[in-house]
């Protein structure tokens, strides 16, 4: 058992290089007093570790690690490759990434490197080895974080000469013969045929839409480059620092690379949780942005908890938890009092081993000086400090061995999001958004969900939902044929081959062996244009289906929307939320999965024998309807305050 598995823990992100050395011991003591036992250090410290090429200054970091160790803090040490120093950029000016319009991503902030640049890859390995050999066997170093937030600031895709050369090599290894590539991409269209791999350019700066198969392979290649970059660091860390967990801090709603693939080289998946920033920055409507402005949408954090639990194969952390206003969203309100505690306890209820706050003290300088921490710049506790102490006091409720397998599996594939982004066919259509909306509908029925890749084992689930999966692997079809669960597929599932073309037998392709239907036409509907049924409506996306099956739902004009054969259903349009709830409710009843209708803004999660309820509303909510008749609350009250949390022992029997 590794150190991180021994207990549920609180952590914090700390930057000793930002503060006077005489503050370090006091900071460490105050962390311990607050209930924090883990500290992340060093992800942006390359220029202090190596001020000049080949000249290392370890003195300050040696001292900082020793101070933290003496206080009893465990350390997550980071490789500092997210911020290569100026002397390195000056020595290798072509190491920087190039954006899609041909502009260089210059020095002056962070993530200014190209994953394909061989020179930078060597430097990445060199600095990783230097840090790992120095501290890899230090008793306080219990884990390593590779780099920082791959994909942040749109930095996965690079359109540089290095990326072009690497892409051509990747294509030649994948296809071997240029004629095979021409056939796979359909290059006979618009005279796009190539005579050699050296003729292929990157799919940017084209007059109009680039070949979607070309773009998809570039996305696959770019994802693979991130994985290989990360793998190089992991191999060094395992050699120089055996027995320590390896992790990376993924981000919210970032899909530019396949996180499941990358996590094959990690022990733990971590992610950075900023509920208010995500609500402001993504597709949510004005009603939600006002209603949940200080709480965050009630399903955003949970969606990522369940996603990264799947990415980490059961082991996951929150590496950065928002403690106050952030600096990077369009608008940055402060959290409602109690929300930092709620976010933290909700993460643990979803199985987190660690919740770590960003950051210890608010910086008074540079780009993030408007980003709150647990302490103000003047060293006084900020608002969240009290809620962290309250969270620490509540950790006794989270037994180490209490894990709960969900009854519902939701299948999500990063490639699905790439494909719907490449050819959305309707403004804003996104596989990720569809998955989130289905997830949210399931949560509103009080269900626990595991978010899994298509390769996952599915035999133990009673409900399986596949919201949007354009490419259906043959192995997944075989697994879905064998399960006893009730299964539903959403629009665009099975609509493409792996070469980004329409299946010969039409969508949903190989799923026709489970459901005898054919999608013969698709249409996207602008906002305000709806197709009505008897007591439901379709908006945004609708598919015309040919089938001998009688539809379970049909429009007024008779066209089918929901088709079923046995335990498998296909939903051929984006139906209204109430109809989606009815469909899921019916599926749950067929297989004996219990549901709980959640009050607006209230969500639940089972953790071992405990049932937790979280009120994401700005006003109180009664939870009487959710409680068993004789339930004794361990946390909270039946009238749950705004940002309140309740918990009781749940034996699974509704009285």
N, C-alpha and C positions, 0 to 999 in steps of 0.2 A: 504493500500500500504506500503510495507516495504521500508526501507531506500535505499536499493540497486536498487529498481525499479524507484526511483525518477529521475534519471539522468544517462546518459552515463558517465563513469568515468575512470580515469587513476589511477593505483595503482602501488605499488612497494613492493618487499619483503625486509624486514629490520630485522637486527639481532643486537639489541642493546647490547647483551651480548658480541659481538665481538669487541666493540669499547669503548674508554674512555667515561665516563659519560659527560665530558665537551664538547663532540662533539654532543650530542644528540639534543640539542635545535637548533644548527646551521643546523644539518641535516634536522630536521623537517621544519625549515623555508625555506630551499632551495628546499625541496620537494614541498611545497605550491607554491613557486615562479616558479617552473618548470611546474605547472599545475597538479600535483599529489594530489589526495584528499583521497586516501585509502592506508593503510599499512597492510601488512600481517606480523604477529609476532609469534614466539614461537614454531614452529613445531619441533625444535631439542633441546629444552632448558631444558629437564627433569633434567639433572645433576645439573643445576644452580637453578632450582626451588626446588629440593629436593636433596641436597648434600649427605644426608644419609637417610636411611630408617626412615620415620616418622618425620624427621627434615626439615621443609620447610623454605626457604629463599625467602620471597616475596618482600623484600625491593627494589631490583633492578628493578623488573618487575612493581611494583607499580609506581616507579618513571618514568620509561620509558613510561608507558601508560599515565601517567599524562602529561608528556612533549609532547607527540604526540597529546593528546587531546587539550591541551592549544593552540597548533598551528592550530587547526581546522581539524585535520586528523581523519578520521574514521578508525577503527581497525578491521581487521579480525584476531581473535585469534585462535590459533591452539591447538589441543590436542597433547602432545609431545610423543606419543606412538611409533613413527617410530624409536626412538633411546633410548631404555631402557638403564639405566646407568649400569656401571660395578658392583656396589654393588648388583644390582638386579640379574644380570647374575650369580654372585658368589653365591648368596643365592639360586638360582634355576637353576643350570647348565643345566638341561634338558629342559629348556624353549626355547632353540635355535632350529632353523629348521635344518633338515638333508637333504642333497641334494640327487639326484637320484642314486648316486654311494655310498651312505652311509657315506659321510663325513659331519662333523658338520659345520654349518655356524657360525663361531666364532665371538666373540666381536672384535671390532676394526674399524668398519665403521658404517653401519646402516642397518636397517631392519633385525636384527638378532633375530627374534622371530618366533615361530610357532603359527599359528592361532588356532590350536587345543589344545594348552596347557592350561588347566583350571587354573593353578596358574597364568600364565601371563594374562589371561583374567580377573581374579580378580584384578590384579595390574593395568591393563588398565582402568577398571572401577573406581578404587580408585583414580588414578591420574586425570582422566577426571572429576570426581566429585569435587576433591579438586580445580582444576583450574576454573571450572564452578561456584562453590559456591563463590569463591573469586572475580571473575570478570564478572559473568554472567549478572548482572544488571548495570554494568558501562555504562554510557551514550555513551562513545566512541566506545564500542564494538557493532558493527552492524551485525556481522556474525561470524560463527565458521567454521573452516576447520578441519575435522576429519583426524588424522594421516597425512601421506604424501605419495602420489604416491604408493598406493597398487599395488603390482606386480613388482615394480622396482627391477632389479637385479635377476629376476627369483625367486621370493620369495613367490609366491602363493602356489606352490606345495611343501609340506613338507613330507618327508619320515621317520618321527620320530615315536617312540612308541606311543606318544600322538595322532598323526594323524591316526595310525593304529587302536587304540582303538575307536576313534571317528568315523572312517570310518565304522567299523563293526557295531556300534550302528546305524549309518545312514542307512546302508543296511538293517538291521533287521527291522527298521521302514518302509522302502520303500517297502520291499518285504514280510515281515511278515514270510513267509514260505521259507525254504531253497530250496525246490523243485521248487518254483516259480522263485527264482533267477537262479537256474541251467537251467531252461527252457528258461528264458529271455536271458541269456548269451550264450546259446548254448553249455553248458559245457560237453555235451556228446562227443564233438570233443576233441581229444587228451586226453581222460580220465581225464578231468578237473573237474569232479563233486565233490561237497562238501557235507559233512554230517551235518555241522552246520556253522553258521556265524563265529564262533571262529576259523575256519580253514582257513579263507580267509586272504591272505597277501596283501600287497600293490603291485601294478603291476610294480615293478622295479626289476632289477637284475635277470630277467628271461633269460634262455639260448638264446632264440630268441624272436620274437615278442610276447608280452603278448596279451591275448584275448582282441580284440578291445572294446567289450562291457564292460569288466572290467575296461579298461582304461577310457572309456567315463564316466562311473559312478564315477570313482575317480575324474575326472575333474569336474563333476557336484557337487560332495560333496565338493571339495576344493573351488569352487566358492561360494557355500552356506556358507562355514565357513567364508569367507571374508565378506559376507553380514551380517551374524550374529554378527561378531566382530564389524562391523561398526554400526549396529543397536543398540548394547548395549551403545555405546557412544552417539548416537543420542537421545535415550530415556533420558539419564542423562542431556544432553544439553537442551532439550526442557523443562524439569522440572525446571532446575536451571537458565535458560536464555531464558525465553519466549519472543516471538516476534522477535527473531533474525533468519536470514537465516542460514541454514546449507548447507555446500558444501563439496566436496572432489575434490582434483586435480588429475584427471585421466591423462593418458599418451598417447603418440602417438604410434599407431600400437601395442599396448599392449592389448592382448585379453585373458589373462589367467583366468579372471573371467568375469561374465556377468554384464556389467556396467548398463544395463537397470534394472536388478533386484536390484542391490545395490542402485541405484538412487531413488527407491521408498521411501526411508527414508530421502531423501534430498530435499531441496527447489530449489537448483541451481546445475547444473553440471559445473565443471570447468575442464580445461585441461592445460597442460604445452606444449607450442609451441616452438619447436626448429627446424626450417625448414632446416638449413644447416646440423645439426647433423643427422636428419632423412634421408635426401638425401644420406648421406655418409654411413649410417649403414644398409639400407634396400636393396631391390632387384633391384634397378635401375641400368641400364647399364652405361658403361663408357661414352657414348655420353652425356647422361643426367647429369652425375656427373661432366663433364667438362663444359657443356653449362650453367648449373644452379648452379655452385659451390658456388657462392657468393649471390645467390638469393633464392635458394631452388626450388624444382620442383613446377611449378605453381598451382598444384592441391593438394598438401599435406596438407597445412594449411586449405584450404577451405574444404577438405574432413572431417577433424576433426571438424571444425566449424559446419558443417551440421550434423555430427554424434552426437556431444554432445548437439546440440540444440534439437535433438530428444531424447537423453538420459535425458536431463533436462526438457522435456515436454515444451519446448519453452524458458526456462530461462537458460542462460549459461554465463560463464566468461572464459577469458584466465587468469589463475592464474600466470603463468610464461611465459613471452615473451622473447625470445632470443634478447639481445641487442648488442652482439658482438661475438667474437670467444668463443666457449665453450671448455671444457677440456676433454670430454668423448668419442668423435667420433674418428675414425681411423685417420682422418685428420680434421683440424679445421680452415678453412679460416675465414677471417673477412667478414661481410656482405658488399655488394656493397652499396656505399653511397645512402641513400634514402630508403633502404629496411626496416629498422626498422619502419619508417613512413608508408610505404606501408603495411607491415604486420599488423600494428595496425589499419589502416583505413579499411583494408579488413575484419578484425574481426568485427568491428562495422557494416560494410555493411552486414555481415551475421547475425547480430542481437545480438552481444555481449553486455552485460550490462557494463562489466568492462574489460579493458586490463591492466594487472599488469606485471611489468618488473622484471626479476630476474637478477641481484639484485641491490640494491642501490649502494653499493660500493664493488669493487673487493676485496676479502680477500687476505691478503699477506701471509697466512699460510694454512697448512693442504691440504686436497685432492682437493679443488676447487680453489686453488690460481691461476690457469691458466684460470679461467672462468671470462670473462669480466663482468662488471657492468655498471651502468650509470655514476659512478664516478670511477676514478683510485684509487689505494691504497693510493696515496698521497693527496686525497681529491679534486683533480682537475677534472672538467668535462671530461668524456670520449666522444667519437664520438657520441654515441647515444643520449646524453643529449639534443643536439640541435634538433634532430628529434622528441624527446618526446615533446619538447616545440611546435614544428610545429603541432604535432598531437593534442595537447591540443587546439591550436587555431582553428583547423578544426572541433572540436566536435559540434559546433553550427549547422552543417549540419545534425546531427543525432537526429531528434526529438524523444522524448520519446515514443510516441504512433505510430511511423511508423514501422509497421511490414509487411512483405510480405510473403504470403504463396506461396510456389513453385507449379508449375504445374506438376512436375515430382516427383514421390516417388520411392526411391530405398530401397529394403528390405534387411537388414543385420541382421544376427543372430550370436551371439558369439559362440553358439554351432556348427554352420556350420564350423567355423574355427577350433574348436577342432577336429571335425570329419575328416576334410581333413588333419590335422596334424597327427592324429593317423594312418590313412591309406591313404597316398597321392596317391599311385598307380603310381605316376610319380614324379621324383625328383623335389621338389619345388612347387608342386601344392598346392595352398592355396586359400581358399574361400575369405579371406581378400584381397588377391592380385587381384583376379578376380573382386571383388566388386570395388576396387580402379580403375582398368582399365576401367570398364564400366562407373564409375563416371567421370573419366577423359575424356572419349569420349563424354559424354553428355555435359560436361563443354566446350569442344572445339566447340560445336554448340551453345554456348551462353545461355544454359539453367540453370535455378535455380533448385536445387534438395533438397528434404527433405530425409534424411536417417532415416529409421524407422524400428522398430522391427516387427516381424510377427503379433503381437497382435494389431498393430496400426489401427486406423480408416482410410480407404482408399477411401471412397466414393467421396471425393471432387477432387481427382486427375484425370488428363486426360491421363497421361502416368504412367505406373507402370512397373518397371524393377526388376526382381528377378535374380540376376546374378548367385548365387550358394547357394542353400538352400536344403541340403540333406534330412532333415526331414520337411515335409509339414504338419503343423497342420490342422486338419479337419476344424477348424474355419476359417483358412486362405482360404482354398478352397471355403468355402461358401461365404466369402467376395469377392473373385476374380470372382466368378460366378455372383455376383450381380452388380459389378461395370460396368459403361459404358465406362471405360477407355480402351485404347489399352495396352496390357500386353505382356511382353516377359519373358521367363524363360531361364536361361543359363544351361550349362552342369552340371551334377550331381544333379540338382534339382529334388527332389522326389525320389532319388536313394536309400534311407535307411529308415528303420523304427526307432522308438524311441529306440529300443533295438539293434540298429546297425546291422541290417540284411537286406538283399535284400527283397523288398516287394514281396508277393506271386504272384501278377500279373505283376511283373517286374517294373522297373522304367519307367516313373516317378510316379508310385504309384497312389495315389488318383487324381493326375492331369489328369489321363486318362479320367475322366469324363468331362474334358474341352477340351482335345486334345487326339484324339484316336491314340496314338503312343505307341510303346514298344521299350525300349532300350534293345537289346538282347546281346550286347557285347560292351566293352569299351577298348580303347587302349591309352596308353600314348606314346608320340613321343619325342625322344631325340632332342636336339638342332640341327638344320640343316635338320631334316627330316620333310618334309611337304607333305600334300596331296593337289594337285592342282585342281581348278575348272576353269571355263571359264575365269573369271577375278578376281579371289580371291584365297586364300589358307587357309588351316587349319594347325595349328601346336600345339604342346604340348599335346593336348587332342582331341580325336575323339570318337564318339559313333555311333554304328551301330543301325539303327532304322528300325523297321518294321511298316508299316502304309499304309493304303489305300489312305492317303492324298498325292496329288502330291507335291513334295518339291518345295519351292520357290527358293531354292539354291541347287545345286547338284554338286558333284565332276565329273571329267571327266569320271570316271568309272560308273557313274549313281547313286552312293550312295547319299542319301539325307542329307542335312546339316541344312536347315531351313524349318520348317513345320508350317503350319498355319491352324487354324479353327476359323472362325469368327474374333474376336478381340484378339485372343490368339495365340502367336507364341512360338515355342521351337527351340532353337539354340543348335545343337548337337555337337558343336566343338568350339575350340578357333580360331576364324577367325582373319584375319589381321585387323589392325586398320581402314583402309579405308573402308572395308566392314562393319565393325561395325558402322561406321558413316553413311553409306548409309541406313542401317537397321533402325537406330534411326531417321534419316531424314524422311524416309518414314512413320514411325509410327507417328511422330510429325505432318506431313502433313495430315494424316488421321483424326486427332482430332483437327486440327486448332491451334496447339501450334507453335508459331513463333520461328524461329531459327535465329541465327546470326553466320555466319562463322567467327571464331576468328583468327586473325593473330597469327603466331607462338609465343608462350610465353605470349600472351595477354588473359586476362580473364575478365568477367563482372559479376556484381551482382546488382540486383534491390533491393533498400531499400526504401520502401514507394513510393513516387513519383520520387525518384532520381534513376538514372542509373549510376553506378560506373564502371570504367574500370581501370584495373591494368596491368601495363607493367612489367612482370617478366624477361624481357630480359636485357642483358648487353648493348644493343644499342637501339636507338630510334625506335619507330614504329608509322606509320600513323594510325589514327583511323577514318579517313574520312568515310570509308565504313560503320562504325557502327553508325554514327551520323545521326539523322533525319535532313532533309534539312535545317531547320531554327533553329537548336538547339543552345542555348547560353550556353557556358561552364561556370559553376560556379567554377570549380576547373580544373587546368591543361590546356593543349593546344592540338590542333588537331594533331600535331606532338609530340607524347608523349615521353618524355625523358626516358632513362633507369631508372628503378625503379620509374617511374612516375605514378601519379594517376590523372584521370579525372572524372568529374561528371557533369551531366546536368539533368534538369527536363524532365522526360520521361512519356508521357501520354499514352504510350502503342501503339500508332498509328505510323506505319512506313510510311514515306512520300517519 
